[in-house]
């Protein structure tokens, strides 16, 4: 039996509307026992908890989630190194899905010159005064 993704991977997944909606759509249209359950739910607050509960116990659900993430996030390219995707500073949840689907262990983003990994190297941090004056709009 599969344990399933950690909470942070599900949190990332839940924020990707295209992903959970596509998984729900595929499952609702399937000829599996899960179809009727997924046909009755529509919203993120209904769909994602159902996916989380079913992922570890139902092969059909796990296969649908994995296929959608592989196809829509990684464009089916889980057969090459993550670096070749050109994704800079991938979120932790996305990195977990990559490792789960490809088997490749990837490192976390590295801070650049004391900045957060999410800030581009050439980005300038605006001061509060600059923001209040409308600089950067």
Order of alpha helices (4+ residues) and beta strands (2+ residues): alpha-alpha-alpha-alpha-alpha-alpha-alpha
